[in-house]
Amino acid sequence: MAGQDVGERRRVSSGGRWEASAGYSRAIAVGDSCWVAGTTDAGPDGRSRHPGDAAAQADACWEIVRRALEEAGFVLEDVVRTRMYVVRADDAEAVAEVHGRVFGDVRPAATLVQVAGLMEPSLLVEVEAEARRR
């Protein structure tokens, strides 16, 4: 990941396929706050690195989020809000369990919803996070 300071605004890029073409950053940090964009486990070809396995996709997503937060000067313990999107309702429990393992006692405000689909059919999970440094 490559970070770029723009005044008080720090931009973090993971080099993801859609970042440049869609005009967004993996994360933006301003002062004591950081917002991590919707994150999937998409590989360079845009497809899931763990096709068919929502829990593995969720694990990979939270690892990408963790790295983005760290590059911006934050840690998982700073996360105050998460959002999780699943394509298949049957995956909600597994994705929630991954969230519980990743965040343990942090227990951020969280939302988990089912969506009709993501940008690529092999992607089953997308997550977002917001953090505030303590």
C-alpha positions in Angstrom: 0.0 0.0 0.0 1.2 3.5 -0.7 0.2 6.5 1.4 0.1 10.1 0.2 -0.2 13.2 2.4 -2.4 15.9 1.0 -2.4 18.7 3.6 -4.1 17.2 6.7 -5.7 14.5 4.5 -3.7 11.3 4.2 -4.6 9.0 1.3 -3.9 5.3 1.4 -4.0 3.2 -1.8 -3.8 -0.6 -2.0 -3.4 -0.5 -5.8 -6.7 -2.1 -6.2 -8.2 -2.6 -9.7 -10.9 0.0 -9.3 -9.2 2.7 -7.2 -7.8 4.8 -10.0 -10.6 4.3 -12.6 -13.4 4.9 -10.0 -11.5 7.8 -8.3 -11.3 6.6 -4.7 -8.8 5.7 -2.1 -8.6 2.5 0.0 -8.6 4.8 3.1 -8.6 8.5 4.0 -7.3 9.8 7.3 -8.0 13.3 8.5 -6.7 14.1 12.0 -7.8 11.5 14.5 -10.3 9.8 12.1 -9.9 7.3 9.3 -12.5 5.9 6.8 -11.7 2.7 4.9 -13.6 2.2 1.6 -15.6 -0.8 0.7 -13.1 -3.7 0.6 -13.4 -7.1 -1.1 -10.8 -9.9 -1.5 -10.6 -9.2 -5.2 -7.3 -10.2 -6.8 -5.6 -8.4 -9.7 -8.1 -9.8 -12.2 -11.0 -8.4 -10.1 -12.2 -11.9 -9.0 -12.4 -13.3 -5.5 -9.2 -14.9 -4.2 -11.5 -17.3 -2.2 -14.4 -18.1 -4.6 -17.5 -19.6 -2.9 -16.1 -19.1 0.7 -17.6 -16.1 2.3 -15.8 -16.6 5.6 -12.4 -16.7 3.9 -13.4 -13.6 1.9 -14.3 -11.8 5.1 -11.0 -12.8 6.7 -9.1 -11.4 3.7 -11.2 -8.2 3.6 -10.4 -7.5 7.3 -6.7 -8.1 6.7 -6.7 -5.5 3.9 -8.6 -3.1 6.2 -6.1 -3.7 9.0 -3.2 -2.9 6.7 -4.8 0.2 5.4 -5.5 1.4 8.9 -1.9 0.7 10.0 -0.6 2.6 7.0 -2.7 5.6 8.0 -1.5 5.4 11.6 -4.4 3.5 13.2 -5.0 0.0 14.6 -8.1 -2.3 14.6 -8.7 -1.2 18.2 -9.5 2.3 16.9 -12.4 1.1 14.8 -15.7 2.5 15.9 -18.0 1.5 13.0 -18.1 -1.4 10.5 -20.4 -2.3 7.7 -20.6 -5.7 6.1 -22.4 -6.6 2.9 -23.2 -10.2 1.9 -24.6 -11.4 -1.3 -26.1 -14.6 0.2 -28.1 -14.4 3.4 -26.9 -17.9 4.4 -23.4 -16.4 4.7 -24.3 -13.8 7.3 -23.6 -15.9 10.3 -20.1 -17.0 9.1 -19.2 -13.4 8.2 -20.5 -12.2 11.6 -18.3 -14.8 13.3 -15.2 -13.6 11.4 -16.1 -10.0 12.5 -16.4 -11.2 16.1 -13.0 -12.9 15.9 -11.3 -9.9 14.4 -12.8 -7.3 16.7 -13.3 -9.2 19.9 -13.6 -6.8 22.8 -13.4 -3.7 20.5 -17.0 -4.3 19.6 -17.6 -1.4 17.1 -21.0 -0.3 16.1 -21.7 -2.7 13.2 -24.2 -3.3 10.4 -24.5 -6.5 8.3 -26.9 -6.4 5.3 -27.7 -8.6 2.3 -27.3 -7.0 -1.1 -28.3 -8.1 -4.6 -24.7 -8.4 -5.7 -21.3 -6.9 -5.9 -19.2 -5.7 -8.9 -18.0 -9.2 -9.8 -20.1 -12.3 -9.3 -17.4 -14.3 -7.4 -17.3 -11.6 -4.7 -19.6 -12.5 -1.8 -18.5 -10.1 0.9 -17.6 -6.4 1.1 -16.7 -4.5 4.3 -16.1 -0.9 5.4 -14.6 0.5 8.6 -14.4 3.9 10.3 -11.8 4.5 13.0 -11.1 7.2 15.5 -7.7 7.3 17.3 -8.0 7.1 21.1 
